[in-house]
Amino acid sequence: MKRILFLLASIILLSSCATKKFKTKWLEKKAPETFKARFETTQGNFDIEAVREWSPNGVDRLYQLIKYNYYQDVSIFRVVPNFVAQFGIHNDSLINKSWQKGIEDEPVMRKNDAMTLAFARGGVKTRSNQIFINLKDNPRLDKLAYSGVTGFPVIAKVIAGQENVLKFYDGYGDRLGRQQGKINKLGNKFLKENYPKVDYILKAYFIK
């Protein structure tokens, strides 16, 4: 009986924490037609401009992530030289899981040119909380067809601080792209103990 009561108390406590850290209604917030945001990172700042016309669902999700303070100590865990820099796994597994509800798919409206941003995805309705920055022109990503989807819809473009994006540590290559299960489960502790040179987004916020 005591064990059952303990489990119930734990579930209630976790539910309470989840409510404070994430609200489902946040996913209904629509972005303005355009907005700018600054990302402060361990290599310096970079600014982006998002255009809702390029990918309404994608830009809405980006807006939600920034507005509700998702980007706090978020690792830029996958940096493949001359390809992409990927981020979005939150250190808090509860927050990370809450934001993994996929958004509706959309066609590619803008080319994956250097310094554009797009959501990573692995199939139908899998764009959620992971984003990559194109480190060069990647036209292949406009038309790559797999698992029922085609291409990666661009949501924004880096408009300042490109030189800082190019400083993100890329010595681990695609190794951490294959370690996402451990990063999801163990968070930044796993990265800092095993991959200490990984860079991080410290915070992100809107700018005029």
Salt bridges, closest charged atoms under 4 A:
ASP47 OD1 - ARG38 NE 2.78
ASP60 OD1 - ARG52 NE 2.74
ASP92 OD2 - LYS21 NZ 2.50
GLU104 OE2 - LYS125 NZ 3.28
ASP105 OD1 - ARG121 NH1 2.82
GLU106 OE1 - ARG127 NH2 2.86
ASP113 OD2 - ARG110 NH1 3.99
ASP174 OD1 - ARG78 NE 2.48
ASP174 OD2 - ARG178 NH1 3.99
GLU193 OE2 - LYS189 NZ 2.82
